[in-house]
Amino acid sequence: MTLQEPATPDELQVCRRPEHRASPGRPNVWETTLREMPKERKVREHRARVLCLGCPALDWCEERLAKYETAGIYIDGVVAARYSDVAPNRNAPWQATCLGCGRDLVPMHAWKHQRRRTSRDHLGEGYCRQCHPLMSRTTRQNRLTKYLKDT
């Protein structure tokens, strides 16, 4: 399945900068590494999320990730400061609980193709239907739009 990608300049994405590129034996902070100790993984995930939250293309990445989640396609690693809500085929992290209340999430691809809605439906950004209106970045000004307008 091919999806139409929203366009954004690569130079705005923190993860595309040369200092964050992977090299042999050294993955970038966003990728999943299965041969990693839990403590090392936590530190790396935290660093990836902090870098994402400061990125001007964060909203673009969230929009891109939501399109893949709606289609039921798993994206590996940290994207838009969180994991995908689609369960992987292997032992890799994924967004199973709401970042706000901690309840189990109903993945986007599951509830968007059904008529039944619940309060646990994943609406995006890692939040359920109840937490999303209160905690989501979409209720705040879009940083990428502001950045492009200021330049």
VEXROVO-914359 format. One record per residue: residue in one letter; x negated, z negated, y negated of N, C-alpha, C in turn. Coordinates in steps of 0.02 Angstrom, whole numbers, padded with zeros to 5 digits, always signed. Layout:
AXZYXZYXZY/...
END
This chain:
M-00042+00000+00058+00000+00000+00000-00045+00000-00062/T-00032+00044-00109-00070+00045-00171-00025+00020-00227/L-00055-00019-00270-00018-00048-00326-00048-00023-00391/Q-00006-00014-00441-00029+00005-00507-00061-00056-00540/E-00125-00051-00557-00161-00106-00588-00150-00105-00664/P-00134-00163-00694-00132-00165-00767-00202-00155-00794/A-00209-00119-00848-00274-00102-00876-00300-00158-00920/T-00365-00173-00914-00399-00219-00959-00472-00199-00962/P-00504-00209-01018-00576-00193-01023-00616-00239-00978/D-00661-00211-00937-00701-00252-00891-00745-00302-00927/E-00768-00285-00987-00813-00330-01022-00780-00396-01043/L-00713-00399-01043-00678-00461-01060-00675-00509-01001/Q-00681-00485-00941-00675-00527-00882-00740-00565-00869/V-00736-00631-00869-00795-00672-00857-00825-00657-00789/C-00784-00647-00738-00809-00636-00670-00846-00569-00662/R-00839-00524-00710-00873-00459-00706-00941-00459-00742/R-00958-00513-00774-01021-00517-00810-01080-00521-00762/P-01138-00493-00781-01196-00490-00736-01220-00558-00710/E-01216-00610-00751-01241-00676-00730-01198-00707-00675/H-01139-00680-00661-01095-00708-00610-01090-00664-00548/R-01128-00611-00545-01125-00566-00487-01156-00598-00426/A-01130-00581-00369-01157-00606-00305-01222-00570-00289/S-01265-00603-00252-01327-00573-00228-01335-00593-00154/P-01380-00561-00118-01388-00578-00047-01403-00653-00038/G-01364-00686+00003-01372-00757+00015-01342-00802-00038/R-01315-00773-00090-01285-00813-00144-01220-00780-00166/P-01163-00803-00139-01099-00774-00160-01082-00796-00231/N-01038-00759-00264-01016-00783-00329-00968-00841-00319/V-00953-00877-00373-00913-00938-00367-00840-00925-00348/W-00817-00864-00355-00746-00849-00342-00732-00832-00269/E-00782-00812-00231-00772-00790-00162-00765-00849-00114/T-00731-00837-00059-00726-00887-00006-00787-00880+00039/T-00820-00936+00052-00877-00937+00097-00860-00985+00153/L-00856-00960+00214-00834-01001+00270-00889-01048+00295/R-00953-01032+00282-01008-01074+00306-01029-01125+00253/E-00981-01152+00219-00995-01197+00164-00970-01267+00181/M-01008-01316+00160-00986-01386+00169-00927-01399+00121/P-00880-01443+00140-00822-01456+00097-00841-01479+00026/K-00892-01519+00019-00912-01543-00047-00938-01485-00090/E-00978-01441-00059-01004-01383-00095-00947-01337-00116/R-00898-01329-00072-00841-01286-00086-00801-01313-00145/K-00790-01379-00146-00752-01410-00202-00787-01398-00269/V-00853-01407-00270-00892-01397-00332-00887-01324-00354/R-00895-01278-00307-00892-01207-00323-00823-01187-00347/E-00771-01211-00313-00702-01195-00334-00687-01222-00404/H-00711-01282-00417-00700-01311-00484-00734-01269-00537/R-00795-01248-00524-00831-01206-00572-00795-01139-00583/A-00770-01110-00529-00733-01046-00534-00670-01056-00577/R-00634-01110-00565-00572-01122-00603-00586-01135-00677/V-00639-01171-00692-00658-01184-00762-00676-01119-00796/L-00715-01076-00763-00733-01011-00792-00671-00968-00802/C-00625-00968-00754-00563-00930-00761-00521-00954-00820/L-00514-01020-00826-00472-01047-00879-00499-01031-00949/G-00564-01018-00955-00593-01000-01019-00598-00925-01030/C-00574-00886-00983-00581-00813-00987-00524-00782-01029/P-00540-00735-01073-00488-00702-01113-00442-00657-01071/A-00463-00640-01010-00422-00596-00968-00382-00635-00916/L-00375-00700-00925-00340-00742-00876-00268-00719-00863/D-00232-00704-00915-00162-00682-00907-00158-00615-00870/W-00206-00570-00883-00209-00507-00847-00220-00519-00773/C-00266-00565-00756-00279-00581-00686-00218-00612-00652/E-00182-00655-00687-00121-00686-00659-00069-00632-00645/E-00061-00585-00691-00013-00531-00681-00032-00488-00621/R-00096-00474-00614-00122-00435-00558-00110-00472-00492/L-00127-00536-00491-00119-00576-00430-00045-00581-00411/A-00001-00590-00459+00071-00595-00445+00098-00530-00413/K+00072-00473-00435+00093-00409-00404+00074-00406-00331/Y+00014-00428-00315-00008-00428-00245+00031-00479-00204/E+00044-00538-00233+00082-00589-00197+00153-00565-00183/T+00184-00532-00231+00251-00505-00221+00252-00454-00165/A+00199-00415-00159+00194-00365-00106+00172-00396-00039/G+00154-00461-00039+00134-00494+00023+00062-00480+00042/I+00020-00461-00007-00050-00445+00007-00094-00504-00013/Y-00135-00528+00034-00179-00585+00022-00240-00563-00019/I-00257-00601-00069-00318-00591-00109-00363-00650-00095/D-00425-00637-00074-00472-00689-00055-00504-00722-00116/G-00514-00787-00112-00551-00822-00164-00508-00844-00222/V-00541-00870-00273-00508-00894-00333-00495-00836-00380/V-00433-00825-00400-00413-00774-00448-00365-00808-00496/A-00375-00798-00561-00332-00829-00612-00329-00905-00604/A-00386-00934-00587-00395-01006-00581-00356-01038-00524/R-00337-00998-00473-00301-01025-00415-00310-00977-00356/Y-00283-00998-00299-00282-00956-00240-00216-00918-00235/S-00216-00865-00196-00156-00827-00182-00107-00869-00141/D-00042-00857-00149+00007-00894-00109+00022-00861-00042/V-00010-00805-00028+00000-00770+00035-00049-00800+00086/A-00023-00820+00144-00066-00850+00196-00114-00798+00224/P-00178-00815+00228-00227-00767+00255-00223-00763+00331/N-00255-00712+00359-00258-00704+00432-00314-00744+00463/R-00353-00777+00422-00409-00817+00447-00409-00884+00412/N-00457-00926+00429-00461-00993+00401-00490-00990+00331/A-00449-00975+00282-00470-00971+00212-00419-01007+00169/P-00440-01033+00111-00392-01069+00068-00339-01023+00039/W-00280-01051+00028-00225-01015-00004-00181-01065-00039/Q-00140-01042-00086-00098-01085-00127-00035-01103-00089/A-00033-01162-00060+00024-01183-00019+00068-01233-00055/T+00041-01268-00105+00079-01320-00140+00078-01307-00215/C+00128-01332-00249+00134-01325-00322+00078-01365-00356/L+00046-01336-00406-00005-01370-00444+00024-01425-00488/G+00088-01423-00501+00120-01473-00543+00145-01533-00504/C+00190-01522-00457+00221-01578-00421+00193-01589-00351/G+00155-01541-00325+00125-01549-00259+00170-01532-00200/R+00232-01509-00213+00277-01491-00158+00257-01424-00129/D+00277-01412-00066+00263-01349-00033+00297-01292-00071/L+00261-01236-00078+00288-01177-00113+00317-01127-00064/V+00369-01092-00086+00395-01034-00050+00360-00974-00082/P+00319-00937-00043+00280-00882-00072+00323-00829-00106/M+00294-00795-00156+00330-00744-00194+00360-00690-00150/H+00319-00665-00103+00343-00609-00062+00402-00630-00019/A+00410-00695-00005+00466-00718+00036+00530-00723-00005/W+00527-00756-00061+00590-00768-00098+00611-00708-00141/K+00567-00665-00162+00587-00608-00204+00626-00556-00165/H+00620-00557-00098+00656-00508-00057+00717-00539-00023/Q+00736-00600-00043+00795-00633-00016+00842-00649-00074/R+00904-00662-00058+00952-00680-00111+00952-00754-00126/R+00928-00794-00079+00929-00866-00087+00870-00890-00130/R+00884-00931-00180+00832-00959-00223+00829-01035-00214/T+00769-01063-00217+00762-01135-00211+00718-01159-00269/S+00715-01224-00278+00673-01253-00331+00599-01248-00313/R+00584-01234-00250+00514-01230-00229+00486-01159-00231/D+00524-01110-00254+00500-01042-00258+00439-01037-00304/H+00387-01002-00282+00328-00993-00323+00343-00940-00377/L+00342-00961-00440+00356-00915-00495+00293-00885-00525/G+00235-00913-00509+00172-00888-00536+00130-00945-00562/E+00065-00930-00570+00017-00977-00596+00011-01040-00552/G+00036-01037-00491+00032-01093-00445+00086-01145-00454/Y+00139-01129-00491+00192-01177-00505+00258-01156-00473/C+00298-01208-00454+00364-01196-00425+00414-01182-00482/R+00475-01168-00462+00528-01151-00511+00541-01208-00560/Q+00533-01270-00540+00545-01327-00585+00486-01339-00632/C+00424-01333-00607+00365-01348-00648+00344-01290-00694/H+00358-01228-00673+00335-01170-00711+00357-01170-00784/P+00420-01184-00801+00439-01183-00872+00403-01236-00914/L+00383-01290-00883+00351-01344-00919+00275-01338-00925/M+00243-01308-00874+00170-01310-00870+00136-01242-00872/S+00172-01188-00872+00139-01123-00865+00105-01099-00930/R+00056-01058-00921+00021-01027-00978+00065-00976-01013/T+00115-00949-00977+00157-00898-01007+00201-00925-01063/T+00210-00990-01066+00248-01018-01121+00205-01026-01184/R+00139-01021-01175+00092-01025-01231+00073-00954-01252/Q+00040-00947-01308+00020-00881-01333-00030-00849-01285/N-00022-00786-01273-00066-00748-01230-00135-00741-01263/R-00186-00770-01231-00253-00770-01260-00283-00700-01264/L-00270-00658-01214-00299-00590-01215-00270-00551-01273/T-00204-00555-01283-00172-00521-01340-00200-00546-01406/K-00209-00612-01411-00236-00641-01473-00309-00617-01483/Y-00348-00615-01430-00418-00594-01434-00422-00521-01457/L-00381-00478-01426-00383-00407-01445-00358-00396-01516/K-00310-00437-01539-00283-00431-01606-00335-00453-01658/D-00374-00505-01641-00425-00531-01687-00486-00487-01692/T-00499-00445-01643-00560-00403-01644-00547-00336-01675/
END
